[in-house]
Amino acid sequence: MDFAVANPIQEELLRLANRGQFSYEFNSKGVFAAISNWFKRRHNLSLDPDKFEQVPGVLTAIAMLIRELTELGDSVLMQVPAYHQFGKVISTAGRNIIKSPLRNIDGSYEMDYTDLEEKLSAPDVKAMILCNPHNPVGRVWRRDELEQLVSVANRHSVTIISDEIHSDIIYAGHRFTSMMAVDHENHVSVIGSPAKTFGMHSISNGYVYTGNEVLLERFKKTADSMYLTHGNAFTTFATIAAYENGEAWVDELLTYLEGTLAWIDQFLKEDLPAIRMSPVEGTYQIWLDCSATGLAGDDLKATLGDSGFGATPGTWFDQDATQFIRVNIAAPRADIEKAFRQFKTVLDRIAEDRAKGHVPADQKACSGASTNSCC
């Protein structure tokens, strides 16, 4: 996110820095209470502060849960397109990746329950990673969709790990439903990181929540045995400040992002109809279908590089998404507008060359992006 964090967060960080003393003061109970109160206000979701655990980050939490829920050689399902680090945390744990493609219905994505039924029924599939709201396609899964998914998972004794880090980036006309509002006894949610909501990507922890007492106790013992639960004073008090005093800032952020989405939607329809944006219900990522440009793979990446348009290749999320890109819109609108106009200029030039029968010169694909990125 390319915005300054909310003033209450900055003030708390400055207070701690200026104090010049840093003792053992983690106050996890204060953090869990602040998160619980936030989710009650924002999402009408009642969470017991005693059923949280914190670890250094969301990916840490997911990696640990995979190890708690499965054994070496077991399989974990994820829906593709998928946040690219999901595959890494599965494979590096010595587990197999099972992919269930989302159904692309005229640009909007739906779960394929027939495919899920088949793949979750396999005896080696013990867990599934859900992304809600979904990165990169922007869906906010409805309660009825989640209920159907839970029904399938419970039928085959598969535990859902629900990554809900984008839960506060929800646009008008849509409502976030946590997995914990559907079935908190059988599943687990990575529910509390302020990273995406407040732009605290490098100064936040990950927070795990479940009503499954056995799983929670196992997770807490593992995390505590590795001394992962403490955090630090800056993260602790910045998180409390965010959830207790950052609500007005989040409301302003959502209004601003909706304005940016409206501008992009109009620009694509009027000036760049070869690019189609999937309906955006949540997150500040947008998923763009560039297939009508005739560009794919390295050619598309090279075109993005030529235009100075910082987008993520679709192949990061699905190896077959060679004609898609993901774009982060949490930036000043002037920068977003400039990027899209530059992209249009390069695409127009390519179209003119093709019309004249010219073959574009070889282009070098941009190599600046790293698949080690957590964005």
Sequence and secondary structure as in RCSB ss.txt:
>XXXX:A:sequence
MDFAVANPIQEELLRLANRGQFSYEFNSKGVFAAISNWFKRRHNLSLDPDKFEQVPGVLTAIAMLIRELTELGDS
VLMQVPAYHQFGKVISTAGRNIIKSPLRNIDGSYEMDYTDLEEKLSAPDVKAMILCNPHNPVGRVWRRDELEQLV
SVANRHSVTIISDEIHSDIIYAGHRFTSMMAVDHENHVSVIGSPAKTFGMHSISNGYVYTGNEVLLERFKKTADS
MYLTHGNAFTTFATIAAYENGEAWVDELLTYLEGTLAWIDQFLKEDLPAIRMSPVEGTYQIWLDCSATGLAGDDL
KATLGDSGFGATPGTWFDQDATQFIRVNIAAPRADIEKAFRQFKTVLDRIAEDRAKGHVPADQKACSGASTNSCC
>XXXX:A:secstr
  S   HHHHHHHHHHHHH    S   HHHHHHHHHHHHHHHH     GGGEEEES HHHHHHHHHHHH  TT E
EEEEES  THHHHHHHTTT EEEEEE EEETTEEE  HHHHHHHHTSTTEEEEEEESS TTT     HHHHHHHH
HHHHHTT EEEEE TTTT B TT     GGGT TTT EEE    HHHHT TTS  EEEE S HHHHHHHHHHHHH
TT S   HHHHHHHHHHHHH HHHHHHHHHHHHHHHHHHHHHHHHH TT EE    BSSEEEEE GGGT  HHHH
HHHHHHHT   EEGGGT TT TTEEEEE  S HHHHHHHHHHHHHHHHHHHHHHHTT             TT   
